[in-house]
């Protein structure tokens, strides 16, 4: 019998026996980064294949004639192999067995696929978009026309949220503890896990059901911080322009029956108008022209039951007041020549706060406390976190190894400030690595294009939801209407409402004006404001269920948004990119194409009830009327929430 064996059904995923081997090497890499997108070339020396030799003085040994790698086995809370580092070697390849019949999910956030079988996935936090991809899309659609089904080459995949975690349709999961760049290749019968370091440990999980597997994995990875209860009671409206604009728009929203629970004013610190659009001024103190007496304004809003949210990222615009302080104090990430390392996100340069510097870390916390929490902020978008260049010089640590850790430090800094101020504020983040889960309250899936495309637009939302759910994210949402507006892209009224129909079934319901608000349809467009009002009121009517699915996550580790296969053992449930479960009782089938008046849905076995019309359907394929403004969600006749769902009137 092998000393260590992890098997599922008749497939042995990994075992320690005479046929098992691990490759190690010495390696070096040259990286380049532009606007959060990375390219690298790598050189290996002294690559060795180490075979398993058995137990030596109580440790499992892999060796060749000259080099040995040692590991220990633990069996709680999971079956795990813990590696010891080898001096001088900084690359490792681990080989697992796979099945041609299985589907593979996870590795963080995926936008175009949920099944990673046959794919090579980089585990590296980065910007999802790039100038090159945007130009390719523009040229393709200009000369070939719009094709919403188009999916780019997966080799170009990049993600804000990367994680060395995957789940199999055979009901097992694997997680590796490592901060370094990694690359997972899922071949037909072999899985190759590559790391730019000797990873600390590899954990194997299995269970009889996916619900149990998800609960075990998520409790091990760590659960997100709880959201305030009020966030389940209404919509968070994106409004910018200053206190006067907000006051007027709130009056108009109330008059139009919109159930507003919070305002998200991303320009609270001011605005910089660039070729990209109306951007936030990256100096984190209130704009005293647009937001005079911001703390008083926030207090008055709260008296009316409306909360105020803001925005922050880890950058400081060059020459801004806080940039000058950080530069003088040595708080910015540096180049090798000792000067601040400037990066560009769009059109202007900024410095990055060095969160490995204890004094810089504390200084940033003091900004959060004095400029946001003391002012009464109920929460904010803690944006970015994926831009740390690998050739940067930090106060402590190798930037190539800190890169994936940076979004963890970023979220942790915010939570410490919130905790130290004894506040109930919350943050929502975009960039993430493993430990971000414990430090954020909610994720959002990033900067979708304002269109119906599967690659970048509304069609990318469900693959992102599903892949993040199986990676450990329990509280997730998307920008209603998308964000990125460039070239020919414009947000239509139809897109905004279809997106809102979907986002009703998520633990946060938040809008975004986009980077070019005047080019985009907004919630208060006269042609859609009535429909949006109905959807906001529906969100409130579903508050009992929002609280339920959140509690399931906080208490059991079950994500609020889930793949269908967590609950239904049917072939399409393992592959669909068009449906998702919101909790165990609501099957959501959003309309993801323009010009649709009827919608095709596929339902698992059972008797299903349309949440809005109360029409009853048997499992199978159905073509259903889908007028604009009517959400597409279903519940089983056997649902424990049937009575509550039956009572919902969409008005």
Secondary structure by P-SEA (a helix, b strand, c coil): cccbbbbcccccccccccccbbbbbbbcbbbbbccccccbbbbbcbbbbbccccccccbbbbbcccbbbbbccccccccbbbbbbcccccbbbbbbbbbccbbbbbccccccccccccbbbbccccccccaaaaaaaaaaaacccccccccccccccccccccccccccccbbbbbbcccbbbbbbcccbbbbbbcccccbbbbbbcccaaaaaaaaaaaacccccccccccccccccccccaaaaaaaaaaaaaacccccbbbbccccbbbbcccccccccccccccccccaaaaaaaaaaaacbbbbbccccccccccaaaaaaaaaccccccccccccccccccbbbbbbccccaaaaaaaaaaaaaacccccccccccccccccccccccccccccccccaaaaaaaaaaaaaaaaacccbbbbbccccccccccccccccccccccccccccccaaaaaaaaaaaacccccccccccccccccccccaaaaaaaaaaaccccbbbbbccccccccccccccccaaaaaaaaaaaaaaaaaaaaaaaaaacccccccccccccccccccccccccccccccbbbbccccccccbbbbbbccccccccccccccccccccccccccbbbbbbcccccaaaaaaacccc
